[in-house]
Amino acid sequence: MKRLAIVAISFVATLIGVRFAVVGIEKWMLRDPQRLPPAWQIRLQAGQMSQPIVADDELGFLVPDNALTEVMTGDFSFTRTTGAHGFPNSGPWPDRADIVFLGDSLLLGEGVGVQNGLVARIDALLGDETVLNLANPGAGAERQHRIYLRFGTPLLPRLVVASLYLASDLENDRHFHAWLA
């Protein structure tokens, strides 16, 4: 009986030691995202998202296009909508855009849906202008620029509005730069 108790205590102590080692290694790796394999970096950057992502060799990830996802929390519910190329637009992809918005989750319409988000409200106020939302979760300035080069420049916009949320975008860019490296 004594041996069994010693074995059980040793086993539990080993499990606790392994857990502490894993947590320590994880914290060490997260301090410098370049220590993480690229697939983990992308997962980490998109980790807060409750929707699937599509890997992209240049941008890290995009959101799937033409998706409808019902989101329900204790506080609110809404339908997350993506249009062409996975961006939060409800209409068809335009041949030209007068105004292109770049941003992160703040411009996605999270919690209110695409039709009630900031970009849609501005679009409704402007009326005749063609407005396109190129927001992507976790997109700091570097990713926004790359998104604009691929998806925005062919539309020849007259105005580009880049939205920065400095509390997270600097960290998002640090992770994106590590992924690029």
N, CA, C and O of each residue as an XYZ file, in Angstrom:
724
protein
N       0.817     -1.179      0.000
C       0.000      0.000      0.000
C       0.871      1.258      0.000
O       0.574      2.246     -0.671
N       1.964      1.188      0.781
C       2.868      2.323      0.860
C       3.503      2.597     -0.510
O       3.633      3.747     -0.929
N       3.891      1.522     -1.192
C       4.492      1.672     -2.527
C       3.505      2.284     -3.508
O       3.870      3.145     -4.308
N       2.273      1.847     -3.449
C       1.249      2.382     -4.338
C       1.047      3.878     -4.095
O       0.896      4.651     -5.041
N       1.044      4.278     -2.831
C       0.903      5.693     -2.494
C       2.107      6.481     -3.011
O       1.935      7.581     -3.536
N       3.299      5.952     -2.875
C       4.514      6.620     -3.349
C       4.475      6.748     -4.873
O       4.813      7.797     -5.420
N       4.058      5.669     -5.561
C       3.958      5.702     -7.017
C       2.922      6.746     -7.444
O       3.172      7.510     -8.376
N       1.789      6.788     -6.793
C       0.729      7.737     -7.128
C       1.213      9.171     -6.906
O       0.991     10.039     -7.750
N       1.870      9.421     -5.775
C       2.389     10.763     -5.481
C       3.457     11.140     -6.501
O       3.488     12.276     -6.972
N       4.325     10.206     -6.843
C       5.368     10.473     -7.848
C       4.736     10.790     -9.200
O       5.182     11.698     -9.902
N       3.710     10.049     -9.557
C       3.023     10.270    -10.833
C       2.400     11.662    -10.877
O       2.563     12.386    -11.860
N       1.683     12.039     -9.811
C       1.046     13.352     -9.744
C       2.110     14.454     -9.765
O       1.938     15.463    -10.449
N       3.186     14.273     -9.036
C       4.269     15.271     -9.020
C       4.887     15.416    -10.404
O       5.222     16.524    -10.824
N       5.040     14.304    -11.112
C       5.581     14.356    -12.473
C       4.643     15.116    -13.393
O       5.085     15.946    -14.187
N       3.348     14.836    -13.292
C       2.373     15.555    -14.109
C       2.409     17.054    -13.822
O       2.363     17.865    -14.747
N       2.492     17.421    -12.555
C       2.555     18.840    -12.189
C       3.835     19.462    -12.738
O       3.807     20.575    -13.261
N       4.945     18.759    -12.623
C       6.218     19.253    -13.152
C       6.176     19.437    -14.654
O       6.681     20.431    -15.177
N       5.573     18.477    -15.354
C       5.442     18.582    -16.811
C       4.573     19.777    -17.162
O       4.892     20.524    -18.087
N       3.480     19.966    -16.435
C       2.579     21.095    -16.699
C       3.320     22.423    -16.512
O       3.203     23.318    -17.350
N       4.080     22.557    -15.423
C       4.852     23.786    -15.205
C       5.881     23.999    -16.306
O       6.100     25.129    -16.742
N       6.509     22.931    -16.752
C       7.503     23.047    -17.834
C       6.831     23.494    -19.125
O       7.360     24.356    -19.828
N       5.671     22.921    -19.448
C       4.951     23.294    -20.667
C       4.528     24.756    -20.607
O       4.692     25.483    -21.586
N       3.990     25.196    -19.479
C       3.574     26.594    -19.330
C       4.779     27.520    -19.461
O       4.694     28.561    -20.111
N       5.890     27.149    -18.852
C       7.106     27.960    -18.950
C       7.616     28.056    -20.380
O       7.981     29.137    -20.841
N       7.642     26.939    -21.076
C       8.088     26.935    -22.475
C       7.140     27.763    -23.327
O       7.577     28.522    -24.192
N       5.837     27.614    -23.082
C       4.848     28.391    -23.840
C       5.057     29.888    -23.634
O       5.045     30.650    -24.602
N       5.248     30.320    -22.391
C       5.482     31.743    -22.125
C       6.762     32.215    -22.794
O       6.799     33.314    -23.348
N       7.802     31.411    -22.753
C       9.065     31.757    -23.391
C       8.875     31.914    -24.897
O       9.395     32.859    -25.491
N       8.137     30.999    -25.516
C       7.903     31.052    -26.960
C       7.049     32.262    -27.343
O       7.298     32.890    -28.371
N       6.052     32.592    -26.532
C       5.145     33.691    -26.855
C       5.815     35.056    -26.725
O       5.375     36.025    -27.344
N       6.882     35.137    -25.921
C       7.598     36.414    -25.805
C       8.243     36.816    -27.125
O       8.412     38.005    -27.396
N       8.601     35.841    -27.944
C       9.172     36.117    -29.261
C       8.506     35.189    -30.264
O       8.870     34.017    -30.356
N       7.524     35.701    -31.023
C       6.764     34.848    -31.939
C       7.618     34.109    -32.965
O       7.169     33.105    -33.518
N       8.838     34.578    -33.234
C       9.680     33.880    -34.206
C      10.082     32.497    -33.708
O      10.520     31.661    -34.498
N       9.942     32.250    -32.431
C      10.253     30.926    -31.885
C       9.175     29.902    -32.241
O       9.396     28.696    -32.135
N       8.012     30.392    -32.661
C       6.897     29.505    -32.976
C       6.943     29.080    -34.435
O       7.356     29.860    -35.293
N       6.526     27.856    -34.727
C       6.375     27.463    -36.135
C       5.320     28.347    -36.807
O       4.378     28.784    -36.145
N       5.461     28.619    -38.111
C       4.521     29.523    -38.792
C       3.046     29.170    -38.594
O       2.223     30.066    -38.411
N       2.704     27.901    -38.627
C       1.294     27.523    -38.460
C       0.787     27.937    -37.079
O      -0.370     28.334    -36.946
N       1.628     27.852    -36.055
C       1.236     28.259    -34.706
C       1.089     29.772    -34.631
O       0.196     30.282    -33.955
N       1.975     30.494    -35.333
C       1.900     31.953    -35.318
C       0.559     32.414    -35.881
O      -0.077     33.317    -35.338
N       0.143     31.787    -36.968
C      -1.136     32.154    -37.588
C      -2.276     31.813    -36.637
O      -3.188     32.615    -36.436
N      -2.218     30.616    -36.053
C      -3.266     30.215    -35.124
C      -3.335     31.169    -33.940
O      -4.423     31.508    -33.475
N      -2.181     31.603    -33.452
C      -2.130     32.530    -32.336
C      -2.751     33.860    -32.733
O      -3.533     34.427    -31.969
N      -2.422     34.359    -33.898
C      -2.942     35.651    -34.338
C      -4.447     35.587    -34.569
O      -5.158     36.557    -34.307
N      -4.926     34.469    -35.048
C      -6.357     34.330    -35.318
C      -7.083     33.633    -34.187
O      -8.265     33.308    -34.306
N      -6.380     33.402    -33.089
C      -6.909     32.587    -32.002
C      -8.186     33.072    -31.368
O      -8.990     32.259    -30.912
N      -8.400     34.375    -31.325
C      -9.599     34.886    -30.685
C     -10.826     34.765    -31.586
O     -11.946     35.023    -31.146
N     -10.627     34.386    -32.807
C     -11.738     34.338    -33.749
C     -12.583     33.090    -33.536
O     -12.065     31.998    -33.302
N     -13.880     33.276    -33.620
C     -14.795     32.148    -33.505
C     -15.283     31.743    -34.888
O     -16.424     31.313    -35.051
N     -14.420     31.882    -35.875
C     -14.771     31.509    -37.244
C     -13.552     30.859    -37.886
O     -12.423     31.076    -37.444
N     -13.776     30.077    -38.909
C     -12.638     29.433    -39.573
C     -11.801     30.454    -40.344
O     -12.270     31.540    -40.685
N     -10.570     30.081    -40.605
C      -9.688     30.944    -41.391
C      -9.134     30.139    -42.558
O      -9.143     28.908    -42.551
N      -8.653     30.865    -43.559
C      -8.047     30.256    -44.730
C      -6.594     30.730    -44.761
O      -6.337     31.933    -44.782
N      -5.650     29.798    -44.764
C      -4.238     30.166    -44.815
C      -3.931     30.884    -46.114
O      -4.488     30.560    -47.162
N      -3.044     31.859    -46.037
C      -2.636     32.625    -47.208
C      -1.133     32.839    -47.122
O      -0.633     33.293    -46.093
N      -0.408     32.519    -48.183
C       1.051     32.581    -48.175
C       1.601     33.985    -47.987
O       2.716     34.139    -47.490
N       0.865     34.999    -48.363
C       1.351     36.371    -48.275
C       0.774     37.129    -47.084
O       1.448     37.977    -46.499
N      -0.476     36.824    -46.725
C      -1.177     37.581    -45.694
C      -1.324     36.842    -44.377
O      -1.852     37.400    -43.415
N      -0.875     35.616    -44.315
C      -1.041     34.811    -43.107
C      -2.347     34.052    -43.138
O      -2.359     32.821    -43.169
N      -3.450     34.784    -43.131
C      -4.761     34.154    -43.234
C      -5.778     35.165    -43.709
O      -5.590     36.375    -43.585
N      -6.841     34.650    -44.247
C      -8.027     35.430    -44.596
C      -9.229     34.699    -44.010
O      -9.117     33.555    -43.570
N     -10.347     35.353    -44.008
C     -11.595     34.735    -43.576
C     -12.249     34.141    -44.821
O     -12.152     34.733    -45.896
N     -12.909     32.994    -44.710
C     -13.554     32.406    -45.894
C     -14.558     33.358    -46.537
O     -15.233     34.126    -45.850
N     -14.646     33.297    -47.858
C     -15.579     34.185    -48.538
C     -16.984     33.610    -48.550
O     -17.207     32.403    -48.462
N     -17.924     34.551    -48.665
C     -19.355     34.234    -48.748
C     -19.820     33.316    -47.628
O     -20.480     32.305    -47.869
N     -19.466     33.681    -46.401
C     -19.830     32.873    -45.235
C     -20.875     33.597    -44.387
O     -20.852     34.821    -44.261
N     -21.768     32.836    -43.824
C     -22.747     33.335    -42.850
C     -22.590     32.506    -41.592
O     -22.722     31.283    -41.632
N     -22.312     33.160    -40.478
C     -22.126     32.461    -39.218
C     -22.995     33.122    -38.165
O     -22.893     34.329    -37.945
N     -23.849     32.343    -37.508
C     -24.653     32.872    -36.410
C     -23.792     32.879    -35.151
O     -23.250     31.849    -34.750
N     -23.674     34.051    -34.536
C     -22.873     34.193    -33.327
C     -23.807     34.559    -32.186
O     -24.543     35.542    -32.267
N     -23.774     33.762    -31.120
C     -24.604     34.032    -29.953
C     -23.728     33.984    -28.712
O     -23.025     33.006    -28.460
N     -23.786     35.064    -27.945
C     -23.074     35.113    -26.674
C     -24.100     35.410    -25.590
O     -25.290     35.538    -25.875
N     -23.645     35.519    -24.364
C     -24.546     35.881    -23.281
C     -25.050     37.307    -23.394
O     -26.076     37.655    -22.809
N     -24.335     38.136    -24.144
C     -24.678     39.554    -24.246
C     -25.405     39.936    -25.525
O     -26.216     40.861    -25.509
N     -25.141     39.256    -26.625
C     -25.720     39.658    -27.902
C     -25.681     38.501    -28.884
O     -25.023     37.486    -28.653
N     -26.402     38.675    -29.989
C     -26.330     37.720    -31.088
C     -26.384     38.502    -32.396
O     -27.018     39.555    -32.477
N     -25.719     37.980    -33.407
C     -25.702     38.626    -34.710
C     -25.252     37.607    -35.737
O     -24.774     36.526    -35.391
N     -25.409     37.959    -37.000
C     -24.952     37.111    -38.089
C     -23.669     37.716    -38.649
O     -23.666     38.847    -39.134
N     -22.595     36.963    -38.578
C     -21.322     37.398    -39.161
C     -21.378     37.063    -40.644
O     -21.601     35.912    -41.021
N     -21.177     38.066    -41.477
C     -21.298     37.918    -42.922
C     -19.984     38.281    -43.591
O     -19.357     39.279    -43.236
N     -19.571     37.481    -44.548
C     -18.453     37.875    -45.399
C     -18.912     37.780    -46.843
O     -19.742     36.945    -47.201
N     -18.353     38.652    -47.654
C     -18.652     38.637    -49.082
C     -17.482     38.056    -49.845
O     -16.792     37.154    -49.369
N     -17.272     38.580    -51.025
C     -16.173     38.114    -51.877
C     -14.838     38.320    -51.160
O     -14.632     39.334    -50.493
N     -13.964     37.379    -51.300
C     -12.615     37.405    -50.734
C     -12.596     37.382    -49.209
O     -11.537     37.584    -48.616
N     -13.735     37.142    -48.555
C     -13.785     37.004    -47.105
C     -13.851     38.302    -46.327
O     -13.642     38.298    -45.114
N     -14.132     39.400    -46.980
C     -14.207     40.686    -46.289
C     -15.653     40.990    -45.908
O     -16.583     40.490    -46.543
N     -15.846     41.813    -44.868
C     -17.197     42.067    -44.352
C     -17.993     43.056    -45.195
O     -18.232     44.194    -44.791
N     -18.389     42.605    -46.351
C     -19.218     43.404    -47.257
C     -20.424     42.562    -47.639
O     -20.301     41.360    -47.875
N     -21.586     43.193    -47.699
C     -22.783     42.419    -48.032
C     -23.121     42.458    -49.521
O     -23.852     41.596    -50.008
N     -22.610     43.425    -50.233
C     -22.932     43.535    -51.649
C     -21.923     42.824    -52.527
O     -20.966     42.234    -52.028
N     -22.132     42.878    -53.831
C     -21.182     42.243    -54.751
C     -19.854     43.009    -54.782
O     -19.802     44.193    -54.450
N     -18.795     42.323    -55.181
C     -17.479     42.945    -55.287
C     -17.509     43.951    -56.438
O     -17.872     43.597    -57.559
N     -17.127     45.207    -56.168
C     -17.219     46.228    -57.220
C     -16.033     46.180    -58.188
O     -14.977     45.634    -57.866
N     -16.222     46.753    -59.364
C     -15.117     46.917    -60.314
C     -14.229     48.082    -59.899
O     -13.024     48.088    -60.151
N     -14.855     49.073    -59.254
C     -14.143     50.255    -58.753
C     -14.712     50.600    -57.392
O     -15.868     50.298    -57.097
N     -13.894     51.234    -56.564
C     -14.366     51.692    -55.258
C     -13.908     53.128    -55.052
O     -12.755     53.465    -55.320
N     -14.810     53.966    -54.581
C     -14.436     55.344    -54.281
C     -13.638     55.415    -52.982
O     -12.653     56.147    -52.886
N     -14.077     54.642    -51.980
C     -13.426     54.655    -50.672
C     -13.181     53.215    -50.235
O     -14.079     52.377    -50.304
N     -11.971     52.936    -49.789
C     -11.607     51.622    -49.264
C     -11.203     51.794    -47.802
O     -10.367     52.636    -47.474
N     -11.801     50.996    -46.937
C     -11.455     50.994    -45.522
C     -10.570     49.786    -45.223
O     -10.863     48.668    -45.647
N      -9.498     50.024    -44.496
C      -8.608     48.966    -44.018
C      -8.684     48.963    -42.503
O      -8.781     50.020    -41.879
N      -8.640     47.779    -41.913
C      -8.688     47.736    -40.460
C      -8.639     46.325    -39.943
O      -8.431     45.368    -40.688
N      -8.836     46.219    -38.645
C      -8.829     44.925    -37.970
C     -10.242     44.617    -37.486
O     -11.215     45.026    -38.120
N     -10.364     43.910    -36.381
C     -11.679     43.481    -35.892
C     -12.600     44.650    -35.568
O     -13.819     44.478    -35.551
N     -12.053     45.831    -35.311
C     -12.919     46.976    -35.017
C     -13.820     47.344    -36.194
O     -14.904     47.893    -35.996
N     -13.381     47.047    -37.409
C     -14.196     47.380    -38.584
C     -14.981     46.189    -39.128
O     -15.658     46.311    -40.148
N     -14.898     45.049    -38.463
C     -15.589     43.858    -38.957
C     -17.091     43.860    -38.706
O     -17.824     43.114    -39.355
N     -17.553     44.674    -37.788
C     -18.973     44.649    -37.438
C     -19.282     43.583    -36.405
O     -20.426     43.146    -36.275
N     -18.255     43.163    -35.665
C     -18.465     42.148    -34.634
C     -19.472     42.655    -33.608
O     -19.348     43.771    -33.103
N     -20.453     41.840    -33.310
C     -21.465     42.184    -32.329
C     -22.677     42.884    -32.912
O     -23.756     42.842    -32.322
N     -22.517     43.526    -34.060
C     -23.637     44.263    -34.659
C     -23.958     43.787    -36.066
O     -25.032     44.085    -36.590
N     -23.043     43.053    -36.683
C     -23.250     42.587    -38.050
C     -22.759     43.606    -39.064
O     -22.585     44.782    -38.746
N     -22.541     43.146    -40.275
C     -21.983     43.991    -41.334
C     -22.871     45.199    -41.605
O     -22.361     46.305    -41.789
N     -24.187     45.010    -41.633
C     -25.100     46.099    -42.002
C     -25.121     47.220    -40.966
O     -25.480     48.350    -41.298
N     -24.744     46.935    -39.725
C     -24.770     47.946    -38.675
C     -23.375     48.376    -38.239
O     -23.245     49.156    -37.295
N     -22.345     47.896    -38.893
C     -20.979     48.269    -38.552
C     -20.642     49.676    -39.012
O     -21.393     50.292    -39.769
N     -19.504     50.180    -38.545
C     -19.073     51.541    -38.848
C     -18.983     51.810    -40.350
O     -19.467     52.841    -40.817
N     -18.379     50.910    -41.106
C     -18.194     51.144    -42.544
C     -19.541     51.183    -43.259
O     -19.747     52.014    -44.144
N     -20.453     50.299    -42.889
C     -21.787     50.309    -43.518
C     -22.537     51.589    -43.182
O     -23.263     52.121    -44.022
N     -22.371     52.084    -41.973
C     -23.037     53.337    -41.582
C     -22.494     54.515    -42.394
O     -23.253     55.370    -42.849
N     -21.179     54.545    -42.565
C     -20.574     55.604    -43.375
C     -21.042     55.486    -44.821
O     -21.359     56.487    -45.463
N     -21.083     54.258    -45.328
C     -21.555     54.013    -46.699
C     -22.981     54.538    -46.874
O     -23.291     55.174    -47.881
N     -23.841     54.271    -45.899
C     -25.230     54.728    -45.981
C     -25.313     56.256    -45.970
O     -26.151     56.833    -46.663
N     -24.459     56.909    -45.196
C     -24.457     58.373    -45.141
C     -23.974     58.995    -46.447
O     -24.457     60.056    -46.843
N     -23.026     58.344    -47.119
C     -22.442     58.908    -48.338
C     -23.304     58.679    -49.573
O     -23.205     59.426    -50.546
N     -24.138     57.665    -49.540
C     -25.079     57.435    -50.633
C     -24.469     56.988    -51.936
O     -24.408     55.786    -52.198
N     -24.011     57.915    -52.773
C     -23.568     57.589    -54.129
C     -22.148     57.033    -54.221
O     -21.744     56.559    -55.283
N     -21.407     57.081    -53.161
C     -20.032     56.586    -53.174
C     -20.009     55.061    -53.071
O     -20.847     54.470    -52.390
N     -19.055     54.432    -53.741
C     -18.860     52.995    -53.594
C     -17.821     52.785    -52.496
O     -16.660     53.168    -52.641
N     -18.255     52.175    -51.405
C     -17.407     51.988    -50.226
C     -17.147     50.495    -50.057
O     -18.068     49.684    -50.151
N     -15.891     50.138    -49.808
C     -15.524     48.730    -49.632
C     -14.762     48.565    -48.328
O     -13.851     49.336    -48.026
N     -15.140     47.559    -47.565
C     -14.516     47.258    -46.281
C     -13.531     46.105    -46.464
O     -13.940     44.987    -46.776
N     -12.238     46.368    -46.274
C     -11.205     45.335    -46.379
C     -10.633     44.988    -45.006
O      -9.450     44.669    -44.884
N     -11.477     45.050    -43.972
C     -11.034     44.707    -42.622
C     -10.735     43.218    -42.520
O     -11.418     42.390    -43.123
N      -9.703     42.894    -41.746
C      -9.299     41.505    -41.519
C      -8.887     41.374    -40.062
O      -8.134     42.215    -39.570
N      -9.351     40.353    -39.357
C      -9.031     40.217    -37.932
C      -7.524     40.225    -37.687
O      -6.764     39.563    -38.394
N      -7.110     40.974    -36.688
C      -5.705     40.999    -36.311
C      -4.801     41.713    -37.292
O      -3.582     41.554    -37.223
N      -5.356     42.496    -38.203
C      -4.541     43.152    -39.228
C      -3.983     44.469    -38.705
O      -4.713     45.447    -38.542
N      -2.685     44.481    -38.446
C      -1.993     45.718    -38.128
C      -1.629     46.413    -39.424
O      -2.051     45.995    -40.502
N      -0.852     47.466    -39.321
C      -0.529     48.296    -40.481
C       0.138     47.507    -41.605
O      -0.181     47.732    -42.773
N       1.045     46.598    -41.291
C       1.748     45.834    -42.330
C       0.793     44.940    -43.113
O       0.827     44.921    -44.343
N      -0.058     44.199    -42.406
C      -1.025     43.330    -43.098
C      -2.048     44.157    -43.863
O      -2.434     43.796    -44.975
N      -2.487     45.265    -43.274
C      -3.435     46.131    -43.971
C      -2.837     46.616    -45.290
O      -3.521     46.651    -46.313
N      -1.580     46.982    -45.262
C      -0.925     47.451    -46.483
C      -0.900     46.344    -47.534
O      -1.191     46.593    -48.704
N      -0.560     45.150    -47.133
C      -0.514     44.031    -48.077
C      -1.913     43.683    -48.598
O      -2.077     43.352    -49.773
N      -2.907     43.759    -47.727
C      -4.290     43.528    -48.163
C      -4.684     44.587    -49.191
O      -5.315     44.280    -50.203
N      -4.303     45.839    -48.920
C      -4.618     46.910    -49.858
C      -3.940     46.671    -51.206
O      -4.565     46.831    -52.254
N      -2.677     46.294    -51.181
C      -1.974     46.074    -52.448
C      -2.662     45.002    -53.288
O      -2.790     45.147    -54.503
N      -3.102     43.932    -52.642
C      -3.725     42.847    -53.404
C      -5.165     43.143    -53.802
O      -5.552     42.939    -54.953
N      -5.957     43.624    -52.849
C      -7.392     43.747    -53.100
C      -7.859     45.175    -53.372
O      -8.861     45.369    -54.060
N      -7.158     46.169    -52.851
C      -7.610     47.550    -52.987
C      -7.099     48.268    -54.216
O      -7.856     48.981    -54.876
N      -5.819     48.092    -54.538
C      -5.257     48.860    -55.664
C      -5.958     48.604    -56.994
O      -6.103     49.548    -57.770
N      -6.404     47.383    -57.306
C      -7.104     47.200    -58.595
C      -8.406     47.997    -58.704
O      -8.925     48.202    -59.801
N      -8.929     48.447    -57.552
C     -10.204     49.172    -57.540
C     -10.029     50.677    -57.706
O     -11.016     51.408    -57.797
N      -8.787     51.146    -57.746
C      -8.447     52.556    -57.962
C      -9.246     53.510    -57.064
O      -9.905     54.420    -57.568
N      -9.196     53.313    -55.753
C      -9.982     54.184    -54.871
C      -9.446     55.612    -54.852
O      -8.251     55.846    -55.030
N     -10.352     56.558    -54.632
C      -9.958     57.964    -54.465
C      -9.483     58.226    -53.049
O      -8.686     59.135    -52.814
N      -9.973     57.426    -52.096
C      -9.640     57.619    -50.689
C      -9.447     56.260    -50.028
O     -10.234     55.337    -50.236
N      -8.393     56.151    -49.231
C      -8.139     54.947    -48.439
C      -8.111     55.363    -46.981
O      -7.372     56.273    -46.605
N      -8.911     54.704    -46.163
C      -8.974     54.996    -44.737
C      -8.416     53.783    -43.997
O      -8.991     52.696    -44.048
N      -7.296     53.980    -43.313
C      -6.686     52.903    -42.530
C      -7.004     53.133    -41.059
O      -6.694     54.186    -40.501
N      -7.615     52.156    -40.452
C      -7.992     52.238    -39.051
C      -6.975     51.468    -38.224
O      -6.732     50.286    -38.467
N      -6.388     52.136    -37.258
C      -5.406     51.480    -36.392
C      -5.919     51.459    -34.967
O      -6.399     52.465    -34.445
N      -5.811     50.322    -34.362
C      -6.151     50.139    -32.952
C      -4.830     49.830    -32.262
O      -4.442     48.670    -32.127
N      -4.148     50.882    -31.829
C      -2.761     50.750    -31.382
C      -2.577     49.773    -30.229
O      -1.511     49.174    -30.090
N      -3.603     49.607    -29.402
C      -3.464     48.688    -28.285
C      -3.188     47.263    -28.746
O      -2.541     46.498    -28.031
N      -3.666     46.898    -29.925
C      -3.417     45.527    -30.391
C      -2.648     45.468    -31.700
O      -1.949     44.486    -31.949
N      -2.755     46.482    -32.541
C      -2.147     46.397    -33.871
C      -0.628     46.319    -33.835
O      -0.033     45.650    -34.680
N       0.011     46.979    -32.889
C       1.468     46.874    -32.791
C       1.869     45.439    -32.464
O       2.829     44.910    -33.023
N       1.129     44.819    -31.557
C       1.402     43.419    -31.212
C       1.066     42.508    -32.386
O       1.797     41.556    -32.662
N      -0.038     42.792    -33.083
C      -0.409     41.991    -34.253
C       0.679     42.065    -35.318
O       1.013     41.050    -35.928
N       1.234     43.253    -35.551
C       2.307     43.390    -36.538
C       3.564     42.647    -36.098
O       4.277     42.086    -36.931
N       3.839     42.639    -34.805
C       5.009     41.896    -34.304
C       4.858     40.415    -34.637
O       5.810     39.774    -35.083
N       3.676     39.882    -34.424
C       3.419     38.479    -34.760
C       3.477     38.260    -36.267
O       4.020     37.257    -36.728
N       2.920     39.198    -37.040
C       2.928     39.054    -38.491
C       4.358     39.114    -39.038
O       4.709     38.335    -39.924
N       5.180     40.020    -38.526
C       6.576     40.098    -38.951
C       7.329     38.813    -38.616
O       8.156     38.349    -39.401
N       7.039     38.241    -37.448
C       7.660     36.970    -37.081
C       7.229     35.871    -38.052
O       8.041     35.039    -38.457
N       5.950     35.875    -38.422
C       5.460     34.878    -39.374
C       6.150     35.073    -40.719
O       6.563     34.101    -41.351
N       6.278     36.331    -41.161
C       6.943     36.598    -42.439
C       8.386     36.092    -42.422
O       8.873     35.527    -43.401
N       9.057     36.305    -41.288
C      10.460     35.868    -41.185
C      10.542     34.360    -41.216
O      11.636     33.799    -41.142
